Amino acid sequence: MTYALTLSAACEGLYQEKGSKFLAFAFPCRQEDEFGKRLADLRQAHPKARHHCYAWRLGENGQQYRVNDDGEPSGTAGLPIYHQLQSFEVSDCGLIVVRYFGGTLLGVSGLIRAYKQAAQDALKQGRFLPIVPKAEFVAVAEYAQVHRLMQAVQQHQLDIISQEMGISCRFHLRGERDNLEAIRAQLHSFNISTQDYD
């Protein structure tokens, strides 16, 4: 099965044109608010930059996305950045290009080229990992069975989203979607019930 890719770590790129500098920052992110924090951090780190243009894609196949030209002419910054994310088949990723104006106007085609090249340069520096689709479910175990549940959590590298402990313990879990049937079968063999998460 083929999966979309994401960055394993942040990477940077640089493009210069007629005195303007385009600093590109690509990074993994899984939620829009996570992206917003990075954007705020870059605005603070580069307060004299004229523009902080960006694109992000989220989801297994990049179903969610947003672009922003931050004052550049419409379609000259955010879309070229976004098209590079598409070209590299990257999702769960944000890319911000910070522009320091060099005094010479680049025109529409020059801006498109500059933002595209800066984004491309950053992504060329990146290392990529497949995005493995995940699914959530609930496991309910008697307190005496929790140790077996924790063994399965470790074995299958499940994420514990939340848990409620008591005589009967409820765990909201996330694991690889392709292995979900086998994970649930193993838990059932330990007399641990599972149900879909709504």
Residue pairs with C-beta under 8 A, 6 or more apart in sequence:
1 178
3 60
3 130
3 131
3 132
3 133
4 60
4 61
4 62
4 89
4 90
4 91
4 92
4 130
4 131
5 88
5 89
5 90
5 91
5 128
5 129
5 130
5 131
6 28
6 90
6 91
6 92
6 93
6 128
6 129
6 130
6 131
7 26
7 27
7 28
7 90
7 93
7 126
7 127
7 128
7 129
8 28
8 126
8 127
8 128
8 129
9 27
9 28
9 126
9 127
10 25
10 26
10 27
10 28
11 26
11 27
11 122
11 123
11 125
11 126
11 127
12 23
12 24
12 25
12 26
12 122
12 125
13 23
13 24
13 26
13 118
13 119
13 120
13 121
13 122
13 123
13 124
13 125
14 21
14 22
14 23
14 24
14 118
14 121
15 21
15 22
15 24
15 114
15 117
15 118
15 121
16 22
17 102
17 106
17 110
17 113
17 114
18 102
18 104
18 106
18 110
19 101
19 102
19 103
19 104
20 99
20 100
20 101
20 102
20 104
20 106
20 114
21 99
21 100
21 102
22 97
22 98
22 99
22 114
22 115
22 117
22 118
23 46
23 49
23 97
23 98
23 99
23 100
23 118
24 95
24 96
24 97
24 98
24 118
24 119
24 121
24 122
25 38
25 42
25 95
25 96
25 97
25 98
25 122
26 93
26 94
26 95
26 119
26 122
26 123
26 125
26 126
27 38
27 93
27 94
27 95
28 92
28 93
29 35
29 38
29 56
29 58
29 92
29 93
29 94
30 58
30 92
31 58
32 56
32 58
32 64
32 66
34 94
35 54
35 56
35 94
38 94
38 96
39 52
39 54
39 94
39 96
42 52
42 96
42 98
43 52
46 52
46 98
46 100
48 100
49 98
49 99
49 100
50 71
50 99
50 100
50 101
51 69
51 70
51 71
51 72
51 77
51 97
51 98
51 99
51 101
52 70
52 96
52 97
52 98
52 99
53 68
53 69
53 70
53 72
53 77
53 78
53 81
53 96
53 97
53 99
53 115
54 66
54 67
54 68
54 70
54 78
54 81
54 94
54 95
54 96
54 97
55 65
55 66
55 67
55 68
55 78
55 79
55 81
55 82
55 85
55 94
55 95
55 119
56 65
56 66
56 85
56 93
56 94
56 95
57 64
57 65
57 82
57 85
57 86
57 90
57 91
57 92
57 93
58 64
58 65
58 91
58 92
59 91
59 92
60 91
60 131
60 133
61 91
62 85
62 86
62 90
62 91
65 82
65 85
67 78
67 79
67 81
67 82
68 77
68 78
69 75
69 76
69 77
69 78
70 77
70 78
72 99
72 111
72 115
73 108
73 111
75 112
76 108
76 111
76 112
76 115
77 97
77 99
77 111
77 115
80 112
80 113
80 115
80 116
80 119
81 95
81 97
81 115
81 116
81 119
83 116
84 95
84 116
84 119
84 120
84 123
85 91
85 93
85 95
85 119
85 123
87 120
88 123
88 126
88 128
90 123
90 126
90 128
91 131
92 131
95 119
95 122
95 123
97 115
97 118
97 119
99 114
106 114
132 176
132 177
132 178
133 176
133 177
133 178
134 159
134 174
134 175
134 176
134 177
135 174
135 175
135 176
135 177
135 180
136 161
136 172
136 173
136 174
136 197
137 173
137 174
137 175
137 180
137 184
137 194
137 195
137 196
137 197
138 170
138 171
138 172
138 173
138 194
138 195
138 196
138 197
139 149
139 170
139 171
139 173
139 187
139 192
139 193
139 194
140 168
140 169
140 170
140 171
140 192
140 193
140 194
140 195
141 148
141 149
141 168
141 169
141 171
141 190
141 192
141 193
142 167
142 168
142 169
142 191
143 165
143 166
143 167
143 168
143 169
145 190
145 191
145 192
146 165
146 169
148 190
148 192
149 169
149 171
149 187
149 190
149 192
152 158
152 183
152 186
152 187
152 190
153 160
153 171
153 173
156 175
156 176
156 179
156 183
157 175
157 176
158 173
158 174
158 175
158 183
159 173
159 174
159 175
160 171
160 172
160 173
161 172
161 173
161 174
162 171
162 172
163 169
163 170
163 171
163 172
164 170
164 171
172 197
175 183
184 194
187 193
187 194
188 194
